[in-house]
Amino acid sequence: MSKVQEVKKAMLALGYPETKYIELEDLDDSRSKVIYSGHLIIGIYDFKRHTFID
């Protein structure tokens, strides 16, 4: 599963509507800032913990 697919799955589980446009901005080797629909920052996703941390 790609990073984008993992984040989309987590967002759906949290109740966000499905979108085709998710942007990830890498912060370090395991965390990325999640940008939804080009302008809304959702939070930071941790790929080691497989969850949002902020």
N, C-alpha and C positions, 0 to 999 in steps of 0.2 A: 504494500500500500504506500502510495506517495505521501509526502508531508501534507500537501493540499487536501488530499482525500481524507487523511486522518483528522485534520482540523474541521473539514466540512461535516464529518460524521459526529464529532464532538459538539459542534454548533447545533446540529439538528437535535441531538440529545438534550441540549439546553433550551430548545424551543425556538431557535432562530429560524426564519423561513429559508427555504433552499435558495441558493443563488449560484450562478455560474462564475461570479467574479469575486475571488478571494485572493488577496495579495499577502505574501509573507515577506517580512523584512527581517533577515537574520540579525540577532543581537550577539550571539556567541555560537558555540558548536552545538548546543542543544535547545536553545530558546529562540523564538521568533515572535515579532510583533505581528498581530493579525489585523489586517485592514479589510473591511467589509464593503463591497460595492464601490470601491475607489475612494471613499472619504471617511468612513466611520471606523475608528480604531476600537476593536472589540476588547483587546487585552493582549497578554503575553501567553503563548502556549509553550509548555515544556515537553519536549519529545522524549526525555528520559522517564518522566513521571506519567506521560500521556494524559495531561490535563492542563487546563488554564490555571495560571498561577497569579494572574492579576487581571 
